[in-house]
Amino acid sequence: MVHRQVDLARFQSESSLVTPAYGAREVAQPVPKYEIPSTGLSSELAYDLVRDELILDGNSRLNLATFVTTWMEDRARQLMADSFDKNMIDKDEYPQTAEIELRCVNILARLWNSGEREEAIGCSTIGSSEAAMLAGMALKWNWRKRRQAAGKSADKPNLVMGINVQVCWEKFCRYWEVEPRFVPMASDRFCLTAEEAISRVDENTIGVVVILGSTFDGRYENVLEVNDALQQLNQRTGWETPIHVDAASGGFVAPFLQPDLEWDFRVPLVKSINTSGHKFGLVYPGVGWIVWRSPADLPQELVFHCNYLGGDLPNFALNFSRPGNQVIAQYYNFVRLGREGYRRIHQNCHDVALYLSGELAKSGAFRLISDGSDIPVFAFTTADHVNFSVFDMSDKLREHGWLVPAYTFPKNCEDLAVLRVVCKEGFTRDMADMLLRDIRAATEFFSATPTHQPKTQGSSFSH
Ligand SMILES: *Cc1c(COP(=O)(O)O)cnc(C)c1O
């Protein structure tokens, strides 16, 4: 954490020392928290010490806030442990790991209907955020080249997207000096529409980002509609504004659950797609993917060729060293699960999401914002007549270990505060019933406490 305010006194006081519970048996000296100790501990003691500190973290299996994988089977864990030592960047030293990355890129490109082109263009990343940076740079470089070729200025790029984008797109715009043009929400609309997007596109637009699986409510934006409107605009104006699809979640869901939905390379203006392998790709964090439609969509100036690891290896990434084992685990999932396995797992998450959202709607205490029928993620708010807020419910559920985030919507909809549930593999129908039981108990608790004042904001969760 970069800006966490710390009380300086804590660095000098007794509280700057850790005293292991097992200390009496082995160590005489307390261990400093904020300095490297002068001598070390035995591996057993160090293990116990760190593991015990981590007990205070939430239980990842009860974390319904995160989209990120919290369970993998033992064989996958074994394979990951076997390959912890492989650095993804050492492609010349670990050619088979590099080959596996290449296979994954090709598998995804074909899963996203890139057609039968020989070799897919793309790479692994540390997550969708890095993938978004790479995608955004490609959009910006290509736009600049078009502008320069036409003898026009290229100093005011903008990117059009819904206000519901994940924070990585705001980061992209700030870090790479691109003006963000957000389509605001309306009281009854939480996603981008084609009309609203097109009205913000001009000659300086490097691209339109369409989200497959909105962070706020799990809904898909309509890629095909944006494509059709943008194609007409491009025809009329001579611009070549492309679409990037942020399929961080949906890229691993739609191909299995909604195979007829056209959102991917079947849609002509979609030039690049990112996804998070560590979300519905079912790998532990962190691995993401980015694939471009064709070589022309990835400007060659962005690709570096290094020779100091031996060989001449093209590289487009923000970081240099990165674990190879998540890429290996992604490939394991592909061969282990196949299309049928992915479909079954996601169908199960879908069923749990629809069951849970249906029960909550039936309870009368809540109103659904979405029901989990796109990606298995839904958001809901409290009904008007109840005397508790979503923040109260989030706090109450924490008492039982459940991590269910409560947050307000962006500009124009700030008055809407919701709870969100991400149904992942490992969140079973049984667990959904336990959650329902705890939600009902909390609802009863508040209705039995008529003096309760609803809390209007909460502790922050990241999304
Ligand atoms: C999670 C998410 C991201 C960021 O992905 P990371 O893999 O966590 O970096 C970007 N966009 C959307 C839509 C997301 O859901």
The ligand as an ORCA input file, in Angstrom:
! r2SCAN-3c Opt
* xyz 0 1
  C     -10.948     -7.475    -12.962
  C     -11.140     -6.583    -14.106
  C     -10.071     -5.856    -14.635
  C      -8.699     -5.891    -14.001
  O      -8.173     -7.168    -14.115
  P      -6.936     -7.729    -13.256
  O      -6.752     -9.067    -13.866
  O      -7.416     -7.764    -11.839
  O      -5.796     -6.805    -13.458
  C     -10.296     -5.087    -15.749
  N     -11.512     -5.011    -16.316
  C     -12.583     -5.696    -15.829
  C     -13.895     -5.592    -16.523
  C     -12.425     -6.503    -14.718
  O     -13.472     -7.198    -14.244
*
